[in-house]
Amino acid sequence: MNKIPIYFMPGLAASPTIFEKILLPKEDFEIFFLDWEIPLDHESLLEYAKRITEKIRHKNPVLIGVSFGGILVQEMAKFVDVRKVIIISSVKSNLEFPLRMKIAKTTKAYKLIPMNMFLDIEKLAKFSFGDKVNQRLKLYEKFLSVRDRRYLEWAIEQIILWDRTQADPDVVHIHGDADEVFPIKNIKNCIVVKGGTHIMILNKFRWLNENLPKIILEEKN
């Protein structure tokens, strides 16, 4: 039996190391990881998606994207025949955005986000208080690999301005009921992971390792 190629796309500014605990049976699946690239001048999300799609070397792959990576793989599917698109801790259209993101689009408030805070995580750690905050910062320090201002400004704008208003019914959506970035109350037609937060790719990996193989192999109705 030919192995099914699986391409993983991490979330905003994250490196593929966020998938380090995801283990799929090697006899059935071949895993590949995609990285974020610095966007070209005035590059649209669709143009960017097409450029990243050029890294795919297999026919009919499964694309799995987390958060912003979930948005990107849905756009990538316009340029390559896929076996399946699976998104984790993400959204299927801008109708699933929380109210604050919709307001940010209308007011253009996203342009006021201080990018320096994202660019120097070590400096932020010095001003943090409490073990939980420091633990979270250590996670960010380990998994956030892209600290380029142009990328961050571009990425945040692409998320807020994403123009998809109709969900693709073929997209498989896995979402935690405790996601603080994309609250479950706004999400329709998803596989719910109890207690899953926005970073459940890290702390619900056992659920994902157990369930992803059957989700991938499940035939469309």
C-alpha positions in Angstrom: 0.0 0.0 0.0 1.3 3.5 -0.9 1.7 5.7 2.1 -0.5 8.8 2.3 1.5 12.0 2.2 0.5 14.4 5.0 1.7 18.1 4.9 1.5 20.0 8.2 1.3 23.8 8.3 1.9 25.5 11.7 0.1 28.5 13.1 1.0 32.2 13.0 4.8 32.6 13.1 5.2 29.1 14.5 7.8 26.5 13.4 7.0 22.9 12.6 8.3 21.9 16.0 4.7 22.5 17.3 4.0 19.1 15.7 6.9 17.3 17.5 4.4 15.2 19.6 2.2 14.2 16.7 3.0 10.6 15.8 1.1 8.8 13.0 1.6 5.2 12.0 4.6 5.1 9.7 3.3 2.2 7.7 0.3 4.3 6.5 1.5 7.9 6.5 4.5 9.9 5.3 4.8 13.2 7.1 6.1 16.5 5.7 6.4 19.9 7.3 5.9 23.3 5.7 7.5 26.5 6.9 6.4 30.1 6.8 8.2 32.3 4.3 8.6 36.0 4.4 5.9 37.5 2.1 6.9 39.3 -1.0 6.0 43.0 -1.4 2.2 43.4 -1.8 1.7 39.6 -1.9 -1.9 38.6 -1.4 -2.9 35.5 0.7 -3.9 33.7 -2.5 -0.5 34.5 -4.2 1.3 33.4 -1.0 -0.7 30.2 -0.9 0.2 29.4 -4.5 3.9 29.9 -3.7 3.8 27.6 -0.6 1.9 25.0 -2.7 4.9 24.7 -5.0 6.7 22.9 -2.1 4.3 20.0 -2.3 5.9 17.1 -4.1 3.2 14.5 -3.9 -0.2 13.9 -5.6 -3.4 14.0 -3.6 -1.8 15.0 -0.2 -3.6 15.6 3.0 -3.1 19.2 4.2 -3.3 19.8 7.9 -3.1 23.4 9.2 -3.3 24.9 12.6 -4.8 28.3 13.3 -3.6 30.7 10.6 -2.0 27.7 9.0 -5.6 26.3 8.7 -6.7 29.4 6.8 -3.6 29.0 4.5 -4.2 25.3 3.7 -7.7 26.1 2.6 -6.4 28.6 0.1 -3.6 26.2 -1.0 -6.3 23.6 -1.8 -7.3 25.9 -4.7 -4.0 25.1 -6.5 -3.5 21.4 -5.8 -5.8 18.3 -5.8 -6.0 17.1 -2.2 -7.2 14.0 -0.6 -8.4 16.0 2.4 -8.0 19.3 4.2 -8.0 19.2 8.0 -7.9 22.4 10.1 -7.2 22.5 13.8 -8.0 25.4 16.1 -8.9 27.5 13.1 -11.9 28.8 11.1 -13.6 27.8 7.9 -14.8 31.3 7.0 -14.7 34.9 8.4 -18.2 34.3 9.7 -16.6 32.2 12.4 -14.4 35.1 13.6 -15.0 36.4 17.1 -16.6 39.9 17.3 -13.3 41.6 18.3 -11.8 40.5 15.0 -14.8 41.8 13.0 -14.5 45.1 14.8 -10.7 45.2 14.1 -11.5 44.8 10.4 -14.0 47.7 10.5 -11.9 50.0 12.5 -8.5 48.9 11.2 -7.4 48.6 14.8 -5.1 45.6 13.9 -2.7 48.2 12.4 -2.1 49.5 16.0 -0.8 46.2 17.4 2.8 46.8 18.8 4.9 44.3 16.8 7.9 44.9 19.0 6.2 42.8 21.6 6.2 39.8 19.3 9.7 40.4 18.0 11.5 40.3 21.4 10.0 37.5 23.5 13.0 37.4 25.8 12.5 41.1 26.7 8.8 40.4 27.3 9.7 37.5 29.7 11.6 39.9 32.0 8.4 41.8 32.6 6.2 38.8 33.0 4.8 37.7 36.4 3.9 34.3 37.7 4.9 30.8 36.7 2.1 30.2 34.2 3.0 33.3 32.2 6.7 32.3 32.2 5.8 28.8 31.1 3.7 30.1 28.3 6.6 32.5 27.3 9.0 29.5 27.2 6.6 27.8 24.9 6.4 30.8 22.7 10.2 31.2 22.7 10.5 27.5 21.6 7.8 27.4 19.0 7.7 30.9 17.5 10.4 30.9 14.8 9.4 33.8 12.6 10.1 37.1 14.2 10.1 39.3 11.1 8.1 42.5 11.3 7.0 42.4 7.7 5.8 38.8 8.1 3.9 39.6 11.3 2.2 42.8 9.9 1.3 40.9 6.7 0.0 37.8 8.5 -2.2 39.7 11.0 -3.7 41.7 8.1 -4.3 38.6 6.0 -6.2 37.0 8.9 -8.4 40.0 9.7 -9.1 40.7 6.0 -9.7 37.1 5.0 -12.6 37.3 2.6 -14.0 33.7 2.6 -17.7 33.9 3.6 -18.7 30.4 2.7 -17.2 27.4 4.4 -16.0 24.5 2.2 -18.2 21.5 3.4 -15.3 19.1 2.6 -13.0 20.7 5.1 -12.6 18.7 8.3 -12.5 21.0 11.3 -11.1 19.9 14.7 -11.7 22.5 17.5 -11.3 22.7 21.2 -14.3 23.8 23.3 -11.9 26.0 25.4 -10.3 27.8 22.5 -9.7 31.4 23.6 -8.8 32.8 20.2 -11.6 31.3 18.1 -14.4 30.6 20.7 -16.4 27.5 20.0 -19.7 29.4 20.1 -18.8 30.9 16.7 -17.8 27.5 15.2 -20.1 25.3 13.2 -19.8 21.7 12.0 -16.6 20.7 13.8 -15.2 17.7 15.7 -15.1 19.0 19.3 -12.2 18.2 21.6 -13.2 18.6 25.2 -10.9 20.9 27.1 -9.0 21.8 24.0 -7.5 25.3 23.9 -6.0 27.2 21.0 -2.7 25.4 21.6 -4.2 21.9 21.8 -1.7 20.7 19.1 0.7 20.8 22.1 -1.4 19.6 25.0 -4.0 17.4 23.4 -1.6 15.5 21.2 -2.7 12.1 22.6 -6.3 12.8 21.4 -4.9 13.8 18.0 -2.5 10.8 17.7 -5.4 8.5 18.5 -8.0 10.1 16.2 -6.1 11.7 13.3 -5.4 8.4 11.5 -9.1 7.4 11.3 -10.1 11.0 10.4 -7.6 11.0 7.5 -8.7 7.6 6.3 -12.4 8.2 6.6 -14.1 8.3 3.2 -16.3 11.2 2.2 -20.0 10.5 2.4 
